[in-house]
Amino acid sequence: MKDETRVAVVGCGPAGLMAATVLSQAGLSVDLFEAKGSAGCKFLIAGRGGLNLTHSEQAEAFAARYGNNAEIFKKLLAVFSPGDLRAWLRGIGVETFVGTSGRVFPKDASAHDILKIWIETLGKHGVVFHYHHRWQGFSKTGAPLFLPEDGTLREFPARAVLLALGGASWPQTGSDGSWAALLAARDVHLEPFRPANCGIEVAWSEHFRTRFSGKPLKNLLLRCNDRQATGDVVVTAHGLEGGPVYALSGVIRDLLGKGSPVPLLLDLKRDLPLERLKDKIAHRRGKESLANFLRKTIHLAGPAYSLLREICSPEDLQEPTVLAGCIKNLTIPVVNTRPLAEAISSAGGVAFAEVNADLMLRKLPGVFVAGEMLDWEAPTGGYLLQGAFTTGHLAAQGILKWLGRPAKP
Ligand SMILES: Cc1cc2nc3c(=O)[nH]c(=O)nc-3n(C[C@H](O)[C@H](O)[C@H](O)COP(=O)(O)OP(=O)(O)OC[C@H]3O[C@@H](n4cnc5c(N)ncnc54)[C@H](O)[C@@H]3O)c2cc1C
């Protein structure tokens, strides 16, 4: 039997959809509100690059990915873990597999397929979808207010509200962070939005920019303070993009924010120890060009060689010991991080101090928050979606507790 207690879930991203799943399975009447005309825009974008749903890493290491919030996530993930996520996906007919890097992907389904099955399942559980309904805050009685397409502000009578409005990157997907002003007006403390998992800006010369934009630099190591990451990066018109850059972008952003120098070092030959490299390039014959010599002796060519020329002085490149140092520790002159709108995710949002253990806002009893709108950040690798799924699940359980309803296992 359907319970007549109505709950409003706002935001049809992974966090909101997961919350609606838990609440509807517990028998509550769930209404899902979404500002856009369809659900899961960012989830679909994530699917374009291979939908990395979660990671197979052990619990302790997994939680550590959430940096300053590792302890909080340790507790949250104990309630809805990567294993629970995979089991739930299997339950709706989506098998997953662990890739060579330990990342978890859907086996045969696309992001579009998953979303379709998910929305159908929610419909079967009686969840009502209200698209083109932008949340606009609360009425005097505390009911959520929505602005539908006809432009008439409406109250929705709900016993509990779950806000899952996303972060502030990729605003074209609906996650535009405009909700922040509404919560700040209710005295909820928010940390400023900042780009996370983003590219960096480097002031390339016109020659390098036009010749090498879009070209990859393969199998290198990037280092910044005590952090390092390996893999391929791509030269862009603005600077550099790619996995290792994203992995270090948070540290780089914070250093830039403090006005500190950014010691970003790039190792173009990470498999060749410095001493061996020095031996190899110690004896260059007089007439041979440096480009030919490096290509033949250490297979350094194309954009990698040109990057050396771009950053190092001609004198440095002539001196073998200094040249070896440049190849192993090339200082990248970072100017900035790419803008928030382009970042894969955002840091900032509702501070954890503003919510209780059930993710209910302390200053707005009955209002819960989940997903990227909370102030956490994590690297790519499935940690972002897992964070959204887990907090959505947790906040829904918090609502059940708040309403005195037993949660279904
Ligand atoms: C290019 C790209 C690739 C990515 N790839 C991956 C990946 O492979 N693996 C991974 O783990 N993560 C990935 N992510 C990140 C992941 O997609 C997000 O972390 C995740 O979607 C966040 O979920 P969410 O539910 O918190 O918010 P969102 O998915 O952003 O959903 C929030 C929803 O709230 C709606 N909304 C906002 N304001 C209002 C309002 N006022 N009223 C009503 N509705 C509102 C929005 O329209 C939106 O539908 C990727 C992101 C990008 C941009």
The ligand as an ORCA input file, in Angstrom:
! r2SCAN-3c Opt
* xyz 0 1
  C      32.451     15.624    -18.727
  C      32.139     14.905    -17.432
  C      32.484     13.569    -17.297
  C      32.245     12.923    -16.081
  N      32.591     11.591    -15.972
  C      32.414     10.967    -14.796
  C      32.749      9.594    -14.643
  O      33.089      8.893    -15.615
  N      32.656      9.034    -13.402
  C      32.235      9.769    -12.316
  O      32.215      9.228    -11.208
  N      31.813     11.039    -12.443
  C      31.896     11.653    -13.650
  N      31.489     12.954    -13.787
  C      30.900     13.651    -12.613
  C      29.449     13.214    -12.346
  O      28.692     13.259    -13.541
  C      28.820     14.147    -11.298
  O      29.645     14.155    -10.154
  C      27.417     13.705    -10.901
  O      26.551     13.807    -12.021
  C      26.852     14.546     -9.746
  O      25.583     14.074     -9.452
  P      24.514     14.962     -8.693
  O      23.257     14.170     -8.685
  O      25.055     15.434     -7.416
  O      24.316     16.265     -9.586
  P      23.935     16.453    -11.120
  O      24.175     15.224    -11.903
  O      24.637     17.681    -11.514
  O      22.361     16.710    -11.076
  C      21.789     17.850    -10.478
  C      20.416     18.094    -11.097
  O      19.775     19.148    -10.387
  C      19.092     19.979    -11.323
  N      18.908     21.307    -10.737
  C      19.871     22.214    -10.432
  N      19.305     23.316     -9.873
  C      17.958     23.079     -9.831
  C      16.845     23.827     -9.323
  N      16.964     25.032     -8.769
  N      15.605     23.271     -9.427
  C      15.430     22.020     -9.968
  N      16.452     21.291    -10.446
  C      17.714     21.800    -10.369
  C      20.019     19.985    -12.525
  O      19.340     20.366    -13.706
  C      20.489     18.548    -12.549
  O      19.660     17.703    -13.337
  C      31.654     13.614    -14.993
  C      31.274     14.950    -15.165
  C      31.496     15.591    -16.372
  C      31.067     17.033    -16.533
*
